[in-house]
Amino acid sequence: MKKQMIALSVAGALAFSGTAFTTPQAQAVGEGPGYGGNETINTSILHTYSEMAEFLKTQDAKQADLEVEVIGQSVKGRDLYVAKYIKNPENPTILFLTQQHGNEQLTTEGALEFIKHMGTGKMKGVLDGVNILIVPMLNPDGAMGDVDFSLDDYIASGDRNLTRYNAVEVDLNRDHVDKIQPETKALHENVMQKYDIDYMIDLHHQGAQSERDGKLVSGSILYPTTPNVDEDVLLKSKQLGAVVFDAVDSTGWGHLGKYNGGSAETISRNGIAVEYGISTLLFEMRGMSDHFYDSYVLGQKSNGYLIKQTITTLDATVRAISDGSIADADISFWDTLATQTTRPYESE
C-alpha cells in the first residue's frame, strides 16, 4: 500500500510496447507544477533503502539473466548494490548510475522499474548485444536522511527527508579524483575497475526552473567537457546523448536542454571519461525529491513522467548499443541545442 500513490502516478506511462512506450495525452513534463508552497512533497511514496534492497533480491531470484552483487558499504554501513546483466563479456557494456545525490530519487525509481521489465520478456534479444550494469542509490544514507547534520530546513513530509550529501556531508559527485568516501571508493574499485565499461549515463536531478527556448525543460544532458578527454571517447559520448535526445525530446512530453556544466574531473562525467576512457553522459531530470530551496523541489504531479523519462532513456540506449545503431547517431544536434537558462522563481 505504501507505493500505491506512486504506482498510480506511473500507471499507463511505464508499459513497454516493442521499442517504445505508450504516450498518454498530457501536458509536457517540463511544464508540470513547481512546489510553490502548495504542492505535496511526500517521501513516503518512494522506495526506502530497505525496500530497494528487497526489490533487487526478489528480482535476482526471478530473473535468470540478472545477478545482484554487493560492491561495498556506505558510511552508515548500508550495502551498495550493482545489478548486472552480462551474457557475453565481449559485448559493449553500459553503466547506469543513480542517486549519487540522495535527494534525487525518481531516476532510481525508473531504474528499478526498468530492472523489473528486463525480466518480462519485453526486452527479448537485447542482451545478445549489450551488457548492462545498474548501480541504484549510490548514496543510501542521504536518501534515508540518516546523516550527521541537521535537515530541519528541508521541505518534504513523509517518513524521512532526503539530502544531496552522504552521511558526513560530502558531495559524492565531487569525489571522483580523491575517492575518499566509501561510496565512491566502492564504485571505482568494484565497478569501474572491475568491468570493461564502454558507456555510462550518470542520472541526476536539477532545479525545477531550468528552461530552453522559453519552455521549462524536463531535463538536460551533457557530455564530458574536460579538455583532457580523448576525442573518440567524446564522440561516443555525444552519440550516446543523441540517442537519448532523439528518444526523449521527440515524445511530445519531453523537452531537453543542454546542461551548463563545469570541466572539473572530480565530477563523474569528466573524471570517469578521462581515467577509464568511458564515454559518459550526464542526464539531469527536472526537480528534486527534497531540498531546502523551494525552487529546486518539484510537485509530485510530474513524478510519473519523470520516471518514464528515465525508463525511456535506459530502454533507448541499451537497444541502440545492442543493435549497433548508436554508431550512426547524428551528433549535429549538439551544435544547435541551446544551453538552458534559469527562469526567475516566483513563489505562489
Beta strands, then each sheet from edge to edge (+ up, - down):
strand 1: 16-17
strand 2: 20-21
strand 3: 67-73
strand 4: 79-85
strand 5: 93-98
strand 6: 131-135
strand 7: 199-206
strand 8: 210-212
strand 9: 215-216
strand 10: 219-222
strand 11: 256-258
strand 12: 279-286
strand 13: 341-342
sheet 1: 1+ 2-
sheet 2: 3+ 4- 6+ 5+ 7+ 12+ 10- 11-
sheet 3: 9+ 8- 13+
end
